[in-house]
């Protein structure tokens, strides 16, 4: 299987670089795996057989090193690799530079925190009651980080307001996801000994791995389902 790659050093956090990569690539390709450090997508069309585009984000002292790689099936990898080297490297360079520009734009974007609370092999989700266009859909608890708040303080406040519980925030997980309007959805693990209730939402529900696909998630949360699944499995 031939593969070509290119790299770019980007002055933005790895999770934000990953989010910018997802926003750019998902417009033309189908995401197949998502994590904080690596995202993969399958390209449509017949130019390449089973073409897979991968973005890997590694934190360094100078910024995030983004590696973009395209691999594909070929009956003659050597000849095929020579024939398509220039257009493939052009595509990868375009993805890398597009990701760089968007990640820099998003470096100071407003943040919406989400809270991943896992208990007994299940993750807590809540069903939106409003606004009308998303009523009935599901998401993780959370909300906007207010001016002067840290992300962790916002996690605590939102869980108190939405679920009536006190939580202990942990580490951020997965990539940022770019929301409409240029905000960033950022997910944090959290723990609690309390039992949540639907204060502002229609319902709350604990979901096992097998049940994650049983509800209709908001689009941004749906992108992160592989991250939720890995967290519950872990």
WOWOWO-V649177 format. One record per backbone hydrogen bond with DSSP energy under -1.0 kcal/mol. CO is the residue of the C=O (numbers start at 1). NH is the residue of the N-H. If there is no record, write none. Layout:
{{CO:NH} {CO:NH}}
This chain:
{{2:72} {4:70} {6:68} {8:66} {10:12} {10:64} {13:17} {14:18} {15:19} {15:176} {16:20} {17:21} {18:22} {19:23} {20:24} {21:25} {22:26} {25:28} {25:29} {30:42} {33:40} {37:57} {39:55} {40:32} {40:33} {41:53} {42:30} {49:73} {51:43} {52:71} {53:41} {54:69} {55:39} {56:67} {58:65} {63:60} {64:10} {65:58} {66:8} {67:56} {68:6} {69:54} {70:4} {71:52} {76:80} {77:81} {78:82} {79:83} {80:84} {84:88} {85:89} {86:90} {87:91} {88:92} {89:93} {90:94} {91:95} {92:96} {93:97} {94:98} {95:99} {96:100} {97:101} {98:102} {99:103} {100:104} {101:105} {102:106} {106:109} {110:184} {111:145} {112:186} {113:143} {114:188} {116:190} {117:124} {119:122} {122:119} {123:207} {125:205} {126:139} {127:202} {128:136} {131:134} {134:137} {137:128} {138:218} {139:126} {141:115} {143:113} {146:149} {150:154} {151:155} {152:156} {153:157} {154:158} {155:159} {156:160} {157:161} {158:162} {159:163} {159:165} {162:199} {163:197} {168:191} {171:189} {177:185} {179:182} {183:179} {184:112} {185:177} {186:114} {187:173} {188:116} {189:170} {191:168} {197:199} {203:127} {205:125} {207:123} {208:211} {209:212} {211:214} {216:138} {218:222} {219:223} {222:225} {224:228} {225:229} {226:230} {227:231} {228:232} {229:233} {230:234}}
